[in-house]
Amino acid sequence: MSVNTFGRLLRFTTWGESHGPALGAVVDGCPPGLAITEDALQPFLDARRPGQSRFTTQRQEPDQVRILSGTFEGRTTGTPISLMIENVDQRSKDYSEVAKAYRPGHADYAYDAKYGFRDYRGGGRSSARETAARVAAGGVARLVIPEVSISAYVVEIGGDAIDYRNFDPSQIARNPFFCPDAVAAQRWTEQVDAVRKAGSSVGAVIECVATGVPAGWGAPLYGKLDADLAAAMMGINAVKGVEIGDGFAAARLTGEENADPMRPGETSPSFDANHAGGIAGGISTGQPVMVRVAFKPTSSILTPQPTITRDGEATELFTKGRHDPCVGIRGAPVVEAMMALVLADHKLLHRGQCG
């Protein structure tokens, strides 16, 4: 069994490989009658698209999304929505050495151990290229939750974090790092440049906030909103950690410090804090839903690393080709997409049970 589908009522399946002719997604369970066009989905793909700065892979992909089914006269029909994105700038010859040996840090060996066969061209399904399909699907999910606003941004690169006192949402779209701190973005310019020139890589942490989520989405005990968010984020290639609200920092607080005190409000409680990240008992509280996602450094680097061949012989390997010096930089649109897909699914689940 191969698990390429996520969600319960709003389900999406991604398909395609990094160096195949195309990749895409099928979104099933979308309510009918929602206005949808390719132009409405394209800005999300454009934000994730490679080759837009020297800090990302120079693979030139237009990432033009095509809607193949599930719509009529500009509206969803309630049937499966098929989305396709063509690959136009593959260089499979860059991976000729990878066919003979496993790249350390990549999924090469794990895929071979499981299937006895692997697509070595860019990693196939394990490539970050697959996330383009998620972003397209996330664009459909946003149609289901117009009351929700989602914003993801990079808060740390290579261990260097932003200063929240400098947080300016308008800065996120003004630099190539999706960074809300202009001072940190300037530091990262020098840092990532140095890493890129050295043929190395660094990791990143992305924070994502969804506002407008009403209280009540999610369910105990095995349909928790935060559990599904964690699974969705961990399913992104290169992600190695997820925090909801304060996350691991909550373990270092006292009960008094970690509480989110409530006071009377006009129509709903007013909270003094949001350590829980907008989720309690697996159910949304009406506060902003907050998630942080840790991306590992790109495993494709120019420094030779010890490895083995497919025959088990010792060798060294470095990865040729065009790769992100920090794959987390382009992760912000992907994290937003997964947030949208989970929230849309839980909205429909809540409506199905509670009306």
Sequence and secondary structure as in RCSB ss.txt:
>XXXX:A:sequence
MSVNTFGRLLRFTTWGESHGPALGAVVDGCPPGLAITEDALQPFLDARRPGQSRFTTQRQEPDQVRILSGTFEGR
TTGTPISLMIENVDQRSKDYSEVAKAYRPGHADYAYDAKYGFRDYRGGGRSSARETAARVAAGGVARLVIPEVSI
SAYVVEIGGDAIDYRNFDPSQIARNPFFCPDAVAAQRWTEQVDAVRKAGSSVGAVIECVATGVPAGWGAPLYGKL
DADLAAAMMGINAVKGVEIGDGFAAARLTGEENADPMRPGETSPSFDANHAGGIAGGISTGQPVMVRVAFKPTSS
ILTPQPTITRDGEATELFTKGRHDPCVGIRGAPVVEAMMALVLADHKLLHRGQCG
>XXXX:A:secstr
    EE SSSEEEEEE TTSSEEEEEEE   TT B  HHHHHHHHHHH SSSSTTS        EEE SSEETTE
E SS EEEEEE     GGGGTTTTTB  TTSSHHHHHHHHS    STTGGGSGGGHHHHHHHHHHHHHH TT EE
EEEEEEETTEE  GGG  GGGGGGSTT  S HHHHHHHHHHHHHHHHTT    EEEEEEEE   TT SBTTTB H
HHHHHHHHHTSTTEEEEEETTGGGGGGS HHHH   EE  SSS EES  TTTTEETTEE SS EEEEEEE   S 
 SS EEEEBTTS EEEE   S   S GGGGHHHHHHHHHHHHHHHHHHHHHHHH 
